[in-house]
Amino acid sequence: MKAADLAGLPIKAGAALRGARLFHPNGVLATGTIIRTASDGVGLPVETGPVLARLSKGVGIPGGLPDVVGLAIRMEPHAGDSTPWDLLLASALGGSGWRKTIPFPARSLGSAVLSTLQPLDHDGSSWWLRATLATRPDGYNPSLSEIAHGIDNGGLVFEIEQTQGHTPFLPLARVELTAAASDSEHPDIGFDPTVNTTRNVRPGPSWLSSIREVAYRNSRQGRDAES
């Protein structure tokens, strides 16, 4: 058995015992649109189109107490793709440098900087994404009820930026979440950026992606979830 497989066993067992994801167990599903704001051909191949998104708390700390906030975005398959494209971001210690690789609890959704935490390899370069809430930079504590309220009352808008290596972050896209989605329509959906990807985009480095791929798979198997 490979080391990555061994590392995934506790996650599978934890998900089975919990009957839910070991991390980010509870979340709010929403539908909306991703709108490309970068010029065509610049950076990652994000296209304008519908999205399904999930906002969640990493450990599942109740109420508005600080926790690592997660934003999962599923874009529809691009032409020629066999899977959708999943992007996962989480609140980080900072938005640049080594700080963007460290998950960190957010006191509010408005003040959080969400990061992919690891680079996305594309076209021979490493790209990073970060997202910030544009709707209400002053508010929304990280309670799921507060987040759901924001979606139901005017929606939430996130600005997505990209950087190549250590270059400055530049606008890539805007995500507008405008309607709550029913869990019954997407029962315990499993977002997985290591499998659901597009056009030679792959989370890097490869050793970390291998561990994450096994972890996501074991989590789905442990709670009998859809992919």
N, C-alpha and C positions, 0 to 999 in steps of 0.2 A: 504494500500500500504506500502511495506517495505521501510525502510530508503534508502537502496541501489537503489530501483526503483526510489525514489524521486530524488536521487542524479544524476541519469542518464538522467532525463528529460531535463535539460539545454543542455546536450551534444547532445541529439537527435534534439532539436530545433536548436542549433548552426550548426550542420551538415546539416540540411535541408536548413537553410538560406544561408549557404556558398556553398551548393551543392558539398561538399567535406568533408573529415575528419576535425573535429574541430582542432585536433592536427596532426602534420605531414601531412598536406594537399597535398603536392607535393613531389614526389620522383622519383627515378630511379630504374627500375626493371632490374634484371640480373639473368642469370642462371649460374650454375657452379656445383661444387662438394664439399662435406664436407668429409674430410679424418680423420678418427680417429687416433690419435697419442698416446693416453693412452693405457695401457694394457687392455685386455678384462676383464670385470667385475669390473673395478676400477672406481668408481664414477657413473656419469650419463650414461645411456645406449645409447649414440650417436653411430650410425653406419655409416660406409663409404657409400656414395651414392649421387645421384643428389640432388640439392637444387634449390629453387627459392628464391631470396632475394630482399629486397627493402631497399635502402638507402634514407633517407629523412631528412628534417629539421623540428624541432618541431613546431615552430610558423609559419614557412614559410617566414622568413625574406629573402628578395631577395639577389641575388648575393653571394659574398664571405663574407658577414658580419657574425659575430659569431652567432650561434644558437645551440640549442640542436640537436645533430646528432643522428638519429635513424638507427638501423640495424635490420631488421626483416628477419628471416631465416625460410623457410618452408622445412622440410624434408619429404620424402615420408613415407607413413604408414609402420610401422614395421609389421612383420608377426603377424596376429591376431588382428591388430588395425583396427578401422573403420574410423579413421581420420588421416590426416597428423599430424606432430608435428611442432608447431610453437614456435620459440624462439624470444623474443624481447629484444633488448639491446639499451641503450641510453647513450650518453656521460654524465659522472658523474663528481662530484667535485673531486673525487680521486678514486684510484683503490682498496683501502682496508679500513677496519674499517667502521665507520659510513659514511665516505665520499662516499662510493660506493652506498649509498641509495639516494643520492641527485642529481637530474638532473642538468647539468651545461652546458652553451654554450661552444662550442669548437671553437677555432680560426683556427684550421686546422684539417683535418681528420688524419693526421699523428701523431699529438700530443695528440689526444683524447684517453681516456680510456673509453670504452663502457662497461656498466654494466647491469645486469638484473634488478637492482634496488630493487628487492625483492628476497628472497630465493626460491629455488625449493625443495620441500619436496620429498624425495625418499629414500626408504629402511630404514625408521626410522631416517634419518638425513636431515639436511638442507644444501643445496648446493648452491653456488653462482658461476656465470659465469662472466668473463670479456673478452673483445676482444680488440686487438690492431692491427693497420695496419702494416703489415710486408713489403709491397711492396716498399713504399717510406716514411720512418719515418720522412723525413724532409718536406713533402709537402702535396699538395692538400688542398687548402682552401675549406671551406664547401659549395661551390657553386655546384648546381646540374649539371651544364654544365661541370664543372671541374671533378666531379666524373664520369660522363658519358664518358668523354674523357679518363679517366684512365682505365675504363672497356674496351673501344674500342681499346686501345693502350697497349696491353700486359696484361690487367686484373688487378684485385685487390686481394690481399691475406691477410686474417685476421687470426691471431693466437688466438685460444680460450683456455682459462685456467679455471680451476675449483678449488674450495676450499670447504672443509667440515667444516662448522662452522668457527673457527678462525685459522685453519691450513694454512700453506703457500699455495699459488696458485701453481698448477702444470698443465702441458700441458694436454689438452683434445683432441683438434682437430684443423685442419686447414681448412679454408673455402677459396676456390679459385673461384672467380667470373670471368668468361672468356668471356661472351657474353651478350649483351644487350637483354632484352626481350621486346616484344611488349605489350603495354597497351591494345591493342585490343584483345590479346589472354587471358588477365587476367583483365577484366574491373573492375577497382576500387576494387581490391581484398582486403578482410578484414582479416588480420592476427589476430589471437586471441589465446594467450597462455593459456587462462583459459578453453577453449573448446577443442582446437586441441592439445592434449598432448598424452603421451604414458606411458605404463608400470609403473603405479603407480607413475608417476611424476606429481606433482601438485604445482602450485605457492602458496606460503604461505605468511603470515598467512591466515587462511581461511576467516577472516572478510574482509581483503583487497582484496582477490581474488574475493569475492562476489561482491564488489563494482566495480572492474575492469570488471568482466563478464558482469554486467549490462551496464557499460559504453561502452564497445565494441559493445554489441548488439544494444544499442540505436544509436550509431554512424552509424552502418551499416543500420539500419532501416531509420534513418534520411536522408541518401543519397542514399537509395535503392541499396545497394552494395551486392555483392556476399560474401559468407563466405569462 
